[in-house]
Amino acid sequence: MSLQPAAFFFKIGINNWQSLNRHSQPPCSLLPVPCSLLI
């Protein structure tokens, strides 16, 4: 399986997380990477 689709959805996930974080921070367990990398 190619990594390109995974990277595409990962990028969307980060964008969604950033938009959601403006309202309420989601549980870190739902993120593909540690929260410390996104703060």
C-alpha positions in Angstrom: 0.0 0.0 0.0 1.3 3.4 -0.9 2.1 5.9 1.8 0.8 8.8 -0.2 -3.0 8.3 0.7 -2.0 7.9 4.3 0.0 11.2 4.2 -3.0 12.9 2.5 -5.5 11.8 5.2 -2.9 12.6 8.0 -2.7 16.1 6.6 -6.5 16.4 6.6 -6.5 15.1 10.2 -4.0 17.7 11.3 -6.1 20.4 9.7 -9.3 19.2 11.3 -7.5 19.0 14.7 -6.3 22.6 14.4 -9.8 23.8 13.6 -11.4 21.8 16.4 -8.7 22.9 18.8 -10.0 26.5 18.5 -13.3 25.3 20.1 -12.3 22.3 22.3 -9.2 20.2 22.5 -9.9 16.5 21.5 -8.4 13.6 23.5 -4.7 12.9 22.6 -5.6 9.2 22.2 -7.4 10.1 19.0 -4.4 11.7 17.4 -1.9 9.8 15.2 1.0 11.6 17.0 1.6 12.9 20.5 0.0 16.1 21.4 3.3 17.6 22.3 4.2 17.6 18.6 1.2 19.7 17.7 1.3 22.3 20.4 
